[in-house]
Amino acid sequence: MTFKVGDSAEITKTIEQADVDAFAGVTGDHNPVHVDEEFAKTTRFGRRIAHGMLTASLISAVLANKLPSVSWIVATAEGSEHPGPSSPTGRTA
């Protein structure tokens, strides 16, 4: 797949409370603005909001699913240091 300046890709995802709860569980980020409706009502947002990194992680989904050769380029960029992929056991390969 060849890309040129101006090419783009996108995905559409509705962030559900289950997504936010799962992200909080995986990351340990249980900030009440994300998981406590009563607390979140007292903030400037007026309701619970998704984690910023949850929404940012959708970039990875676009790279992997819509622009797969770009994600390969990013993952193998010269000079990048990465110990290897993490496994569900928490070890790196």
QUIWO-V950686 format. One record per run of one state. SS is the DSSP state (helix for helix, strand for strand, loop for the rest). FROM is the first residue (numbers start at 1). TO is the last residue. If there is no record, write none. Layout:
BEGIN
SS:FROM:TO, SS:FROM:TO
END
This chain:
BEGIN
loop:1:16, helix:17:27, loop:28:31, helix:32:35, loop:36:36, helix:37:41, loop:42:51, helix:52:56, loop:57:57, helix:58:65, loop:66:67, helix:68:75, loop:76:85, strand:86:86, loop:87:91, strand:92:92, loop:93:93
END
